Amino acid sequence: MTEKEIRSSFVNATKGDAARLKLPLDFAETPWEDLDFLGWVDPGAPLRAHLVVRREDGPLGVSLRVPAAGRTSAVKTSLCQICLTPHASSGVTLLAAPLAGPRGREGNTVGIYVCVGGAGRRRSRGALAGLVAEAVDVVDVLDPVH
């Protein structure tokens, strides 16, 4: 995927927001053949994250909000909804995406619990087939045009 394709793929960000987002520092060396999706925290805005999924009709991107650091329990475990791996609560975070269009402007969001640091991307290879279909359904809710 090219930088232009990624920037134009976001369904819940304005063109200006997509133009301003910072791609991963190692974007030029991204091993596309090894990835089911690309996810990263914006190096220029640490409370923003981005997720881009490849689809047959082109990439589809979603901008996410990262919560400010909060208290977590070392005793409880949480499940990453991408790699389906349990972690200590401090190893999983809730990322929220504003909905596209008027509902998003009203503050409505959808969220997903994911591994901190993108570890799920490395573990999810092969296990993601059903989740990609589910993610596409969620993104269709985000993007009323699809």
N, CA, C and O atoms as a GROMACS GRO file, in nm:
protein
  584
    1MET      N    1   0.084  -0.118   0.000
    1MET     CA    2   0.000   0.000   0.000
    1MET      C    3   0.088   0.124   0.000
    1MET      O    4   0.195   0.127   0.061
    2THR      N    5   0.042   0.224  -0.068
    2THR     CA    6   0.118   0.348  -0.073
    2THR      C    7   0.066   0.446   0.033
    2THR      O    8  -0.042   0.428   0.089
    3GLU      N    9   0.146   0.547   0.059
    3GLU     CA   10   0.104   0.650   0.154
    3GLU      C   11  -0.027   0.714   0.109
    3GLU      O   12  -0.115   0.738   0.192
    4LYS      N   13  -0.040   0.742  -0.019
    4LYS     CA   14  -0.161   0.805  -0.072
    4LYS      C   15  -0.283   0.715  -0.052
    4LYS      O   16  -0.390   0.762  -0.013
    5GLU      N   17  -0.268   0.585  -0.078
    5GLU     CA   18  -0.378   0.491  -0.059
    5GLU      C   19  -0.422   0.487   0.087
    5GLU      O   20  -0.541   0.484   0.117
    6ILE      N   21  -0.324   0.486   0.177
    6ILE     CA   22  -0.356   0.480   0.319
    6ILE      C   23  -0.428   0.608   0.362
    6ILE      O   24  -0.532   0.600   0.428
    7ARG      N   25  -0.376   0.722   0.325
    7ARG     CA   26  -0.438   0.849   0.366
    7ARG      C   27  -0.580   0.864   0.311
    7ARG      O   28  -0.665   0.923   0.377
    8SER      N   29  -0.606   0.812   0.193
    8SER     CA   30  -0.740   0.826   0.135
    8SER      C   31  -0.836   0.717   0.182
    8SER      O   32  -0.953   0.718   0.145
    9SER      N   33  -0.789   0.622   0.264
    9SER     CA   34  -0.873   0.509   0.305
    9SER      C   35  -0.956   0.536   0.431
    9SER      O   36  -1.044   0.456   0.463
   10PHE      N   37  -0.931   0.644   0.502
   10PHE     CA   38  -0.996   0.666   0.632
   10PHE      C   39  -1.142   0.708   0.615
   10PHE      O   40  -1.172   0.806   0.546
   11VAL      N   41  -1.232   0.632   0.680
   11VAL     CA   42  -1.375   0.657   0.668
   11VAL      C   43  -1.427   0.750   0.776
   11VAL      O   44  -1.536   0.805   0.762
   12ASN      N   45  -1.352   0.770   0.882
   12ASN     CA   46  -1.402   0.854   0.992
   12ASN      C   47  -1.306   0.968   1.023
   12ASN      O   48  -1.297   1.013   1.138
   13ALA      N   49  -1.235   1.014   0.923
   13ALA     CA   50  -1.144   1.128   0.940
   13ALA      C   51  -1.164   1.222   0.821
   13ALA      O   52  -1.193   1.177   0.710
   14THR      N   53  -1.149   1.350   0.845
   14THR     CA   54  -1.158   1.445   0.735
   14THR      C   55  -1.034   1.433   0.648
   14THR      O   56  -0.934   1.374   0.690
   15LYS      N   57  -1.038   1.488   0.528
   15LYS     CA   58  -0.920   1.486   0.441
   15LYS      C   59  -0.804   1.558   0.508
   15LYS      O   60  -0.689   1.517   0.495
   16GLY      N   61  -0.834   1.666   0.580
   16GLY     CA   62  -0.730   1.740   0.652
   16GLY      C   63  -0.668   1.657   0.762
   16GLY      O   64  -0.546   1.657   0.779
   17ASP      N   65  -0.752   1.585   0.839
   17ASP     CA   66  -0.700   1.498   0.946
   17ASP      C   67  -0.612   1.388   0.886
   17ASP      O   68  -0.506   1.357   0.939
   18ALA      N   69  -0.658   1.329   0.776
   18ALA     CA   70  -0.581   1.222   0.712
   18ALA      C   71  -0.448   1.275   0.658
   18ALA      O   72  -0.347   1.205   0.663
   19ALA      N   73  -0.447   1.396   0.608
   19ALA     CA   74  -0.324   1.455   0.555
   19ALA      C   75  -0.225   1.485   0.668
   19ALA      O   76  -0.104   1.478   0.648
   20ARG      N   77  -0.277   1.519   0.786
   20ARG     CA   78  -0.189   1.555   0.899
   20ARG      C   79  -0.139   1.436   0.979
   20ARG      O   80  -0.040   1.448   1.051
   21LEU      N   81  -0.204   1.320   0.968
   21LEU     CA   82  -0.160   1.208   1.051
   21LEU      C   83  -0.019   1.166   1.014
   21LEU      O   84   0.022   1.176   0.898
   22LYS      N   85   0.054   1.119   1.112
   22LYS     CA   86   0.191   1.074   1.091
   22LYS      C   87   0.189   0.922   1.072
   22LYS      O   88   0.131   0.849   1.153
   23LEU      N   89   0.252   0.878   0.966
   23LEU     CA   90   0.263   0.734   0.941
   23LEU      C   91   0.368   0.674   1.034
   23LEU      O   92   0.448   0.749   1.091
   24PRO      N   93   0.370   0.542   1.051
   24PRO     CA   94   0.473   0.481   1.136
   24PRO      C   95   0.613   0.523   1.089
   24PRO      O   96   0.637   0.543   0.970
   25LEU      N   97   0.703   0.537   1.185
   25LEU     CA   98   0.839   0.581   1.152
   25LEU      C   99   0.908   0.487   1.055
   25LEU      O  100   0.990   0.530   0.974
   26ASP      N  101   0.874   0.358   1.061
   26ASP     CA  102   0.937   0.259   0.973
   26ASP      C  103   0.846   0.223   0.854
   26ASP      O  104   0.857   0.113   0.801
   27PHE      N  105   0.758   0.314   0.813
   27PHE     CA  106   0.661   0.287   0.707
   27PHE      C  107   0.727   0.236   0.579
   27PHE      O  108   0.676   0.145   0.515
   28ALA      N  109   0.838   0.294   0.541
   28ALA     CA  110   0.906   0.256   0.416
   28ALA      C  111   0.949   0.109   0.417
   28ALA      O  112   0.960   0.047   0.312
   29GLU      N  113   0.974   0.054   0.535
   29GLU     CA  114   1.019  -0.086   0.547
   29GLU      C  115   0.906  -0.180   0.588
   29GLU      O  116   0.932  -0.292   0.631
   30THR      N  117   0.782  -0.138   0.576
   30THR     CA  118   0.669  -0.220   0.618
   30THR      C  119   0.664  -0.350   0.538
   30THR      O  120   0.661  -0.346   0.415
   31PRO      N  121   0.665  -0.466   0.606
   31PRO     CA  122   0.660  -0.596   0.536
   31PRO      C  123   0.516  -0.634   0.501
   31PRO      O  124   0.457  -0.719   0.567
   32TRP      N  125   0.460  -0.572   0.398
   32TRP     CA  126   0.319  -0.588   0.364
   32TRP      C  127   0.279  -0.734   0.349
   32TRP      O  128   0.169  -0.772   0.389
   33GLU      N  129   0.365  -0.818   0.292
   33GLU     CA  130   0.329  -0.958   0.268
   33GLU      C  131   0.310  -1.034   0.399
   33GLU      O  132   0.249  -1.141   0.398
   34ASP      N  133   0.362  -0.982   0.511
   34ASP     CA  134   0.350  -1.050   0.640
   34ASP      C  135   0.235  -0.997   0.726
   34ASP      O  136   0.210  -1.051   0.834
   35LEU      N  137   0.164  -0.894   0.680
   35LEU     CA  138   0.064  -0.828   0.764
   35LEU      C  139  -0.078  -0.854   0.715
   35LEU      O  140  -0.105  -0.854   0.595
   36ASP      N  141  -0.168  -0.875   0.810
   36ASP     CA  142  -0.310  -0.880   0.780
   36ASP      C  143  -0.367  -0.738   0.784
   36ASP      O  144  -0.465  -0.709   0.716
   37PHE      N  145  -0.307  -0.652   0.863
   37PHE     CA  146  -0.350  -0.513   0.875
   37PHE      C  147  -0.233  -0.432   0.927
   37PHE      O  148  -0.134  -0.487   0.974
   38LEU      N  149  -0.245  -0.300   0.917
   38LEU     CA  150  -0.144  -0.210   0.970
   38LEU      C  151  -0.210  -0.127   1.079
   38LEU      O  152  -0.311  -0.062   1.055
   39GLY      N  153  -0.153  -0.130   1.197
   39GLY     CA  154  -0.204  -0.051   1.308
   39GLY      C  155  -0.088   0.020   1.375
   39GLY      O  156   0.020  -0.038   1.392
   40TRP      N  157  -0.110   0.147   1.415
   40TRP     CA  158  -0.002   0.222   1.481
   40TRP      C  159  -0.059   0.338   1.562
   40TRP      O  160  -0.169   0.387   1.535
   41VAL      N  161   0.018   0.379   1.661
   41VAL     CA  162  -0.012   0.500   1.736
   41VAL      C  163   0.059   0.613   1.664
   41VAL      O  164   0.176   0.601   1.628
   42ASP      N  165  -0.012   0.724   1.642
   42ASP     CA  166   0.042   0.837   1.568
   42ASP      C  167   0.161   0.897   1.644
   42ASP      O  168   0.143   0.945   1.756
   43PRO      N  169   0.282   0.896   1.586
   43PRO     CA  170   0.398   0.949   1.656
   43PRO      C  171   0.385   1.098   1.689
   43PRO      O  172   0.449   1.146   1.783
   44GLY      N  173   0.304   1.170   1.615
   44GLY     CA  174   0.285   1.313   1.641
   44GLY      C  175   0.169   1.344   1.734
   44GLY      O  176   0.153   1.457   1.778
   45ALA      N  177   0.086   1.244   1.763
   45ALA     CA  178  -0.032   1.261   1.849
   45ALA      C  179  -0.055   1.130   1.924
   45ALA      O  180  -0.134   1.047   1.879
   46PRO      N  181   0.012   1.112   2.038
   46PRO     CA  182   0.008   0.981   2.106
   46PRO      C  183  -0.128   0.936   2.158
   46PRO      O  184  -0.141   0.822   2.203
   47LEU      N  185  -0.228   1.023   2.154
   47LEU     CA  186  -0.362   0.979   2.193
   47LEU      C  187  -0.448   0.944   2.072
   47LEU      O  188  -0.570   0.931   2.084
   48ARG      N  189  -0.384   0.929   1.955
   48ARG     CA  190  -0.451   0.888   1.832
   48ARG      C  191  -0.384   0.762   1.779
   48ARG      O  192  -0.262   0.748   1.782
   49ALA      N  193  -0.465   0.671   1.732
   49ALA     CA  194  -0.413   0.549   1.670
   49ALA      C  195  -0.488   0.530   1.538
   49ALA      O  196  -0.595   0.587   1.518
   50HIS      N  197  -0.432   0.450   1.452
   50HIS     CA  198  -0.492   0.428   1.320
   50HIS      C  199  -0.483   0.280   1.286
   50HIS      O  200  -0.387   0.212   1.321
   51LEU      N  201  -0.584   0.232   1.216
   51LEU     CA  202  -0.591   0.092   1.175
   51LEU      C  203  -0.634   0.090   1.029
   51LEU      O  204  -0.735   0.149   0.993
   52VAL      N  205  -0.556   0.020   0.946
   52VAL     CA  206  -0.588   0.008   0.804
   52VAL      C  207  -0.593  -0.141   0.771
   52VAL      O  208  -0.498  -0.215   0.796
   53VAL      N  209  -0.705  -0.183   0.713
   53VAL     CA  210  -0.727  -0.323   0.676
   53VAL      C  211  -0.731  -0.330   0.524
   53VAL      O  212  -0.793  -0.246   0.459
   54ARG      N  213  -0.666  -0.430   0.468
   54ARG     CA  214  -0.674  -0.452   0.323
   54ARG      C  215  -0.804  -0.522   0.292
   54ARG      O  216  -0.843  -0.618   0.359
   55ARG      N  217  -0.873  -0.473   0.189
   55ARG     CA  218  -0.995  -0.538   0.141
   55ARG      C  219  -0.981  -0.554  -0.009
   55ARG      O  220  -0.895  -0.492  -0.071
   56GLU      N  221  -1.065  -0.638  -0.068
   56GLU     CA  222  -1.058  -0.661  -0.212
   56GLU      C  223  -1.077  -0.532  -0.291
   56GLU      O  224  -1.017  -0.514  -0.396
   57ASP      N  225  -1.160  -0.442  -0.240
   57ASP     CA  226  -1.186  -0.316  -0.310
   57ASP      C  227  -1.095  -0.202  -0.265
   57ASP      O  228  -1.123  -0.086  -0.293
   58GLY      N  229  -0.988  -0.235  -0.196
   58GLY     CA  230  -0.890  -0.135  -0.153
   58GLY      C  231  -0.884  -0.124  -0.002
   58GLY      O  232  -0.967  -0.181   0.069
   59PRO      N  233  -0.784  -0.051   0.048
   59PRO     CA  234  -0.766  -0.040   0.193
   59PRO      C  235  -0.879   0.040   0.257
   59PRO      O  236  -0.937   0.129   0.196
   60LEU      N  237  -0.908   0.006   0.383
   60LEU     CA  238  -1.008   0.077   0.460
   60LEU      C  239  -0.945   0.114   0.594
   60LEU      O  240  -0.900   0.027   0.667
   61GLY      N  241  -0.942   0.243   0.626
   61GLY     CA  242  -0.877   0.291   0.747
   61GLY      C  243  -0.976   0.350   0.846
   61GLY      O  244  -1.078   0.406   0.808
   62VAL      N  245  -0.942   0.338   0.974
   62VAL     CA  246  -1.022   0.393   1.083
   62VAL      C  247  -0.927   0.463   1.179
   62VAL      O  248  -0.824   0.407   1.218
   63SER      N  249  -0.960   0.586   1.216
   63SER     CA  250  -0.885   0.659   1.318
   63SER      C  251  -0.946   0.627   1.454
   63SER      O  252  -1.068   0.620   1.467
   64LEU      N  253  -0.862   0.610   1.553
   64LEU     CA  254  -0.905   0.569   1.686
   64LEU      C  255  -0.851   0.664   1.791
   64LEU      O  256  -0.748   0.729   1.771
   65ARG      N  257  -0.920   0.672   1.903
   65ARG     CA  258  -0.872   0.749   2.017
   65ARG      C  259  -0.813   0.652   2.118
   65ARG      O  260  -0.871   0.548   2.150
   66VAL      N  261  -0.695   0.689   2.169
   66VAL     CA  262  -0.628   0.611   2.272
   66VAL      C  263  -0.660   0.677   2.405
   66VAL      O  264  -0.645   0.799   2.417
   67PRO      N  265  -0.702   0.602   2.505
   67PRO     CA  266  -0.734   0.666   2.633
   67PRO      C  267  -0.608   0.720   2.700
   67PRO      O  268  -0.499   0.666   2.682
   68ALA      N  269  -0.624   0.827   2.777
   68ALA     CA  270  -0.513   0.876   2.858
   68ALA      C  271  -0.480   0.766   2.959
   68ALA      O  272  -0.566   0.686   2.994
   69ALA      N  273  -0.356   0.764   3.004
   69ALA     CA  274  -0.313   0.660   3.097
   69ALA      C  275  -0.409   0.653   3.215
   69ALA      O  276  -0.444   0.756   3.274
   70GLY      N  277  -0.450   0.535   3.247
   70GLY     CA  278  -0.543   0.515   3.358
   70GLY      C  279  -0.492   0.406   3.449
   70GLY      O  280  -0.386   0.348   3.426
   71ARG      N  281  -0.567   0.381   3.551
   71ARG     CA  282  -0.528   0.277   3.646
   71ARG      C  283  -0.574   0.142   3.593
   71ARG      O  284  -0.686   0.128   3.544
   72THR      N  285  -0.486   0.043   3.602
   72THR     CA  286  -0.522  -0.093   3.563
   72THR      C  287  -0.485  -0.187   3.675
   72THR      O  288  -0.405  -0.153   3.763
   73SER      N  289  -0.542  -0.304   3.673
   73SER     CA  290  -0.518  -0.402   3.776
   73SER      C  291  -0.417  -0.505   3.727
   73SER      O  292  -0.427  -0.554   3.615
   74ALA      N  293  -0.319  -0.537   3.812
   74ALA     CA  294  -0.222  -0.640   3.778
   74ALA      C  295  -0.283  -0.779   3.796
   74ALA      O  296  -0.226  -0.878   3.749
   75VAL      N  297  -0.396  -0.787   3.865
   75VAL     CA  298  -0.459  -0.916   3.895
   75VAL      C  299  -0.555  -0.958   3.784
   75VAL      O  300  -0.563  -1.076   3.750
   76LYS      N  301  -0.627  -0.863   3.727
   76LYS     CA  302  -0.725  -0.895   3.624
   76LYS      C  303  -0.658  -0.919   3.490
   76LYS      O  304  -0.549  -0.869   3.463
   77THR      N  305  -0.727  -0.997   3.406
   77THR     CA  306  -0.680  -1.015   3.269
   77THR      C  307  -0.786  -0.962   3.173
   77THR      O  308  -0.904  -0.957   3.204
   78SER      N  309  -0.738  -0.922   3.057
   78SER     CA  310  -0.826  -0.872   2.951
   78SER      C  311  -0.790  -0.946   2.823
   78SER      O  312  -0.679  -0.996   2.809
   79LEU      N  313  -0.885  -0.951   2.731
   79LEU     CA  314  -0.866  -1.024   2.606
   79LEU      C  315  -0.855  -0.927   2.490
   79LEU      O  316  -0.940  -0.840   2.471
   80CYS      N  317  -0.748  -0.942   2.412
   80CYS     CA  318  -0.735  -0.864   2.289
   80CYS      C  319  -0.836  -0.921   2.190
   80CYS      O  320  -0.839  -1.042   2.167
   81GLN      N  321  -0.918  -0.833   2.131
   81GLN     CA  322  -1.021  -0.879   2.039
   81GLN      C  323  -0.967  -0.906   1.899
   81GLN      O  324  -1.042  -0.951   1.812
   82ILE      N  325  -0.840  -0.880   1.876
   82ILE     CA  326  -0.781  -0.910   1.745
   82ILE      C  327  -0.709  -1.044   1.750
   82ILE      O  328  -0.736  -1.132   1.668
   83CYS      N  329  -0.616  -1.060   1.844
   83CYS     CA  330  -0.540  -1.185   1.847
   83CYS      C  331  -0.601  -1.289   1.940
   83CYS      O  332  -0.555  -1.403   1.946
   84LEU      N  333  -0.706  -1.249   2.014
   84LEU     CA  334  -0.777  -1.339   2.106
   84LEU      C  335  -0.684  -1.399   2.211
   84LEU      O  336  -0.699  -1.516   2.248
   85THR      N  337  -0.589  -1.319   2.258
   85THR     CA  338  -0.494  -1.362   2.359
   85THR      C  339  -0.521  -1.287   2.489
   85THR      O  340  -0.533  -1.164   2.488
   86PRO      N  341  -0.530  -1.359   2.602
   86PRO     CA  342  -0.547  -1.288   2.730
   86PRO      C  343  -0.416  -1.224   2.774
   86PRO      O  344  -0.308  -1.280   2.755
   87HIS      N  345  -0.426  -1.106   2.834
   87HIS     CA  346  -0.311  -1.031   2.884
   87HIS      C  347  -0.347  -0.974   3.020
   87HIS      O  348  -0.464  -0.966   3.055
   88ALA      N  349  -0.244  -0.935   3.097
   88ALA     CA  350  -0.271  -0.855   3.216
   88ALA      C  351  -0.345  -0.730   3.169
   88ALA      O  352  -0.324  -0.686   3.056
   89SER      N  353  -0.430  -0.674   3.252
   89SER     CA  354  -0.510  -0.558   3.210
   89SER      C  355  -0.425  -0.445   3.154
   89SER      O  356  -0.470  -0.370   3.068
   90SER      N  357  -0.301  -0.433   3.203
   90SER     CA  358  -0.215  -0.326   3.153
   90SER      C  359  -0.166  -0.354   3.011
   90SER      O  360  -0.107  -0.265   2.949
   91GLY      N  361  -0.187  -0.475   2.959
   91GLY     CA  362  -0.140  -0.510   2.825
   91GLY      C  363  -0.246  -0.494   2.717
   91GLY      O  364  -0.218  -0.518   2.599
   92VAL      N  365  -0.367  -0.452   2.756
   92VAL     CA  366  -0.476  -0.434   2.660
   92VAL      C  367  -0.538  -0.297   2.686
   92VAL      O  368  -0.554  -0.256   2.801
   93THR      N  369  -0.573  -0.228   2.579
   93THR     CA  370  -0.637  -0.097   2.594
   93THR      C  371  -0.759  -0.088   2.504
   93THR      O  372  -0.766  -0.155   2.401
   94LEU      N  373  -0.855  -0.004   2.544
   94LEU     CA  374  -0.973   0.019   2.463
   94LEU      C  375  -0.944   0.133   2.367
   94LEU      O  376  -0.909   0.243   2.410
   95LEU      N  377  -0.959   0.107   2.237
   95LEU     CA  378  -0.947   0.212   2.136
   95LEU      C  379  -1.087   0.242   2.086
   95LEU      O  380  -1.162   0.150   2.052
   96ALA      N  381  -1.122   0.369   2.082
   96ALA     CA  382  -1.256   0.410   2.040
   96ALA      C  383  -1.247   0.488   1.909
   96ALA      O  384  -1.157   0.570   1.891
   97ALA      N  385  -1.341   0.461   1.819
   97ALA     CA  386  -1.346   0.531   1.690
   97ALA      C  387  -1.476   0.607   1.681
   97ALA      O  388  -1.583   0.550   1.702
   98PRO      N  389  -1.468   0.737   1.650
   98PRO     CA  390  -1.593   0.810   1.626
   98PRO      C  391  -1.660   0.757   1.499
   98PRO      O  392  -1.593   0.725   1.402
   99LEU      N  393  -1.792   0.747   1.502
   99LEU     CA  394  -1.865   0.704   1.383
   99LEU      C  395  -1.851   0.809   1.274
   99LEU      O  396  -1.826   0.926   1.302
  100ALA      N  397  -1.868   0.767   1.151
  100ALA     CA  398  -1.863   0.861   1.039
  100ALA      C  399  -1.993   0.940   1.034
  100ALA      O  400  -2.096   0.894   1.082
  101GLY      N  401  -1.986   1.057   0.975
  101GLY     CA  402  -2.106   1.137   0.949
  101GLY      C  403  -2.166   1.202   1.072
  101GLY      O  404  -2.096   1.225   1.170
  102PRO      N  405  -2.295   1.232   1.066
  102PRO     CA  406  -2.362   1.306   1.174
  102PRO      C  407  -2.354   1.236   1.309
  102PRO      O  408  -2.339   1.302   1.412
  103ARG      N  409  -2.365   1.104   1.309
  103ARG     CA  410  -2.361   1.033   1.438
  103ARG      C  411  -2.225   1.051   1.506
  103ARG      O  412  -2.219   1.063   1.628
  104GLY      N  413  -2.118   1.053   1.428
  104GLY     CA  414  -1.986   1.076   1.486
  104GLY      C  415  -1.971   1.218   1.538
  104GLY      O  416  -1.910   1.240   1.643
  105ARG      N  417  -2.027   1.314   1.466
  105ARG     CA  418  -2.022   1.453   1.512
  105ARG      C  419  -2.102   1.472   1.640
  105ARG      O  420  -2.076   1.565   1.716
  106GLU      N  421  -2.200   1.384   1.665
  106GLU     CA  422  -2.277   1.388   1.789
  106GLU      C  423  -2.204   1.320   1.904
  106GLU      O  424  -2.252   1.321   2.018
  107GLY      N  425  -2.089   1.259   1.875
  107GLY     CA  426  -2.009   1.195   1.980
  107GLY      C  427  -2.025   1.046   1.991
  107GLY      O  428  -1.968   0.986   2.082
  108ASN      N  429  -2.100   0.982   1.902
  108ASN     CA  430  -2.119   0.837   1.907
  108ASN      C  431  -1.991   0.766   1.860
  108ASN      O  432  -1.927   0.808   1.764
  109THR      N  433  -1.956   0.660   1.931
  109THR     CA  434  -1.832   0.587   1.902
  109THR      C  435  -1.856   0.436   1.904
  109THR      O  436  -1.959   0.388   1.950
  110VAL      N  437  -1.757   0.364   1.855
  110VAL     CA  438  -1.750   0.219   1.866
  110VAL      C  439  -1.608   0.188   1.912
  110VAL      O  440  -1.515   0.261   1.877
  111GLY      N  441  -1.589   0.082   1.990
  111GLY     CA  442  -1.456   0.055   2.043
  111GLY      C  443  -1.416  -0.091   2.031
  111GLY      O  444  -1.498  -0.179   2.006
  112ILE      N  445  -1.286  -0.113   2.051
  112ILE     CA  446  -1.230  -0.248   2.046
  112ILE      C  447  -1.112  -0.255   2.143
  112ILE      O  448  -1.034  -0.161   2.153
  113TYR      N  449  -1.101  -0.366   2.215
  113TYR     CA  450  -0.988  -0.388   2.305
  113TYR      C  451  -0.875  -0.454   2.227
  113TYR      O  452  -0.895  -0.559   2.165
  114VAL      N  453  -0.757  -0.394   2.231
  114VAL     CA  454  -0.642  -0.446   2.156
  114VAL      C  455  -0.516  -0.450   2.241
  114VAL      O  456  -0.505  -0.381   2.342
  115CYS      N  457  -0.422  -0.532   2.198
  115CYS     CA  458  -0.291  -0.541   2.264
  115CYS      C  459  -0.220  -0.406   2.256
  115CYS      O  460  -0.225  -0.339   2.154
  116VAL      N  461  -0.156  -0.369   2.362
  116VAL     CA  462  -0.076  -0.247   2.363
  116VAL      C  463   0.053  -0.276   2.286
  116VAL      O  464   0.113  -0.381   2.305
  117GLY      N  465   0.094  -0.185   2.200
  117GLY     CA  466   0.219  -0.200   2.127
  117GLY      C  467   0.208  -0.281   1.999
  117GLY      O  468   0.310  -0.308   1.935
  118GLY      N  469   0.088  -0.321   1.960
  118GLY     CA  470   0.072  -0.390   1.832
  118GLY      C  471   0.115  -0.536   1.832
  118GLY      O  472   0.131  -0.595   1.725
  119ALA      N  473   0.133  -0.596   1.950
  119ALA     CA  474   0.174  -0.736   1.955
  119ALA      C  475   0.073  -0.827   1.888
  119ALA      O  476   0.110  -0.930   1.833
  120GLY      N  477  -0.056  -0.789   1.892
  120GLY     CA  478  -0.160  -0.870   1.830
  120GLY      C  479  -0.139  -0.887   1.682
  120GLY      O  480  -0.174  -0.991   1.625
  121ARG      N  481  -0.082  -0.786   1.618
  121ARG     CA  482  -0.057  -0.794   1.474
  121ARG      C  483   0.038  -0.909   1.444
  121ARG      O  484   0.024  -0.977   1.342
  122ARG      N  485   0.134  -0.932   1.532
  122ARG     CA  486   0.229  -1.040   1.508
  122ARG      C  487   0.168  -1.176   1.538
  122ARG      O  488   0.205  -1.276   1.476
  123ARG      N  489   0.074  -1.183   1.633
  123ARG     CA  490   0.014  -1.311   1.670
  123ARG      C  491  -0.107  -1.348   1.586
  123ARG      O  492  -0.146  -1.464   1.584
  124SER      N  493  -0.166  -1.252   1.517
  124SER     CA  494  -0.296  -1.277   1.456
  124SER      C  495  -0.288  -1.343   1.319
  124SER      O  496  -0.392  -1.379   1.264
  125ARG      N  497  -0.170  -1.359   1.263
  125ARG     CA  498  -0.157  -1.415   1.129
  125ARG      C  499  -0.231  -1.547   1.121
  125ARG      O  500  -0.203  -1.638   1.198
  126GLY      N  501  -0.324  -1.559   1.030
  126GLY     CA  502  -0.400  -1.682   1.013
  126GLY      C  503  -0.523  -1.687   1.102
  126GLY      O  504  -0.624  -1.747   1.063
  127ALA      N  505  -0.519  -1.628   1.219
  127ALA     CA  506  -0.633  -1.631   1.310
  127ALA      C  507  -0.728  -1.516   1.280
  127ALA      O  508  -0.833  -1.505   1.345
  128LEU      N  509  -0.695  -1.433   1.185
  128LEU     CA  510  -0.769  -1.311   1.163
  128LEU      C  511  -0.881  -1.325   1.060
  128LEU      O  512  -0.960  -1.232   1.043
  129ALA      N  513  -0.889  -1.437   0.991
  129ALA     CA  514  -0.984  -1.447   0.879
  129ALA      C  515  -1.127  -1.411   0.920
  129ALA      O  516  -1.189  -1.327   0.855
  130GLY      N  517  -1.179  -1.472   1.024
  130GLY     CA  518  -1.315  -1.441   1.068
  130GLY      C  519  -1.326  -1.301   1.124
  130GLY      O  520  -1.428  -1.235   1.107
  131LEU      N  521  -1.221  -1.255   1.191
  131LEU     CA  522  -1.225  -1.121   1.250
  131LEU      C  523  -1.221  -1.012   1.146
  131LEU      O  524  -1.279  -0.905   1.166
  132VAL      N  525  -1.155  -1.036   1.033
  132VAL     CA  526  -1.153  -0.935   0.928
  132VAL      C  527  -1.296  -0.915   0.877
  132VAL      O  528  -1.339  -0.802   0.856
  133ALA      N  529  -1.368  -1.024   0.857
  133ALA     CA  530  -1.507  -1.013   0.811
  133ALA      C  531  -1.590  -0.937   0.914
  133ALA      O  532  -1.672  -0.853   0.878
  134GLU      N  533  -1.569  -0.965   1.042
  134GLU     CA  534  -1.641  -0.895   1.148
  134GLU      C  535  -1.601  -0.748   1.151
  134GLU      O  536  -1.687  -0.661   1.169
  135ALA      N  537  -1.472  -0.719   1.135
  135ALA     CA  538  -1.425  -0.580   1.134
  135ALA      C  539  -1.485  -0.504   1.018
  135ALA      O  540  -1.519  -0.386   1.031
  136VAL      N  541  -1.499  -0.570   0.904
  136VAL     CA  542  -1.559  -0.504   0.788
  136VAL      C  543  -1.704  -0.469   0.820
  136VAL      O  544  -1.751  -0.361   0.782
  137ASP      N  545  -1.775  -0.557   0.890
  137ASP     CA  546  -1.913  -0.526   0.930
  137ASP      C  547  -1.917  -0.404   1.021
  137ASP      O  548  -2.003  -0.318   1.005
  138VAL      N  549  -1.823  -0.396   1.116
  138VAL     CA  550  -1.817  -0.282   1.207
  138VAL      C  551  -1.784  -0.156   1.130
  138VAL      O  552  -1.845  -0.052   1.153
  139VAL      N  553  -1.689  -0.164   1.037
  139VAL     CA  554  -1.650  -0.047   0.960
  139VAL      C  555  -1.765  -0.004   0.870
  139VAL      O  556  -1.782   0.116   0.845
  140ASP      N  557  -1.844  -0.097   0.820
  140ASP     CA  558  -1.961  -0.060   0.740
  140ASP      C  559  -2.056   0.026   0.822
  140ASP      O  560  -2.121   0.115   0.767
  141VAL      N  561  -2.066   0.001   0.952
  141VAL     CA  562  -2.144   0.087   1.039
  141VAL      C  563  -2.080   0.224   1.046
  141VAL      O  564  -2.150   0.326   1.051
  142LEU      N  565  -1.946   0.228   1.047
  142LEU     CA  566  -1.874   0.356   1.052
  142LEU      C  567  -1.888   0.433   0.922
  142LEU      O  568  -1.888   0.556   0.923
  143ASP      N  569  -1.901   0.363   0.812
  143ASP     CA  570  -1.900   0.427   0.681
  143ASP      C  571  -2.034   0.404   0.612
  143ASP      O  572  -2.054   0.301   0.548
  144PRO      N  573  -2.128   0.498   0.625
  144PRO     CA  574  -2.260   0.475   0.568
  144PRO      C  575  -2.262   0.468   0.416
  144PRO      O  576  -2.365   0.432   0.358
  145VAL      N  577  -2.153   0.502   0.349
  145VAL     CA  578  -2.148   0.498   0.203
  145VAL      C  579  -2.136   0.354   0.154
  145VAL      O  580  -2.190   0.321   0.048
  146HIS      N  581  -2.068   0.268   0.229
  146HIS     CA  582  -2.047   0.129   0.185
  146HIS      C  583  -2.176   0.050   0.195
  146HIS      O  584  -2.178  -0.069   0.162
   0.00000   0.00000   0.00000
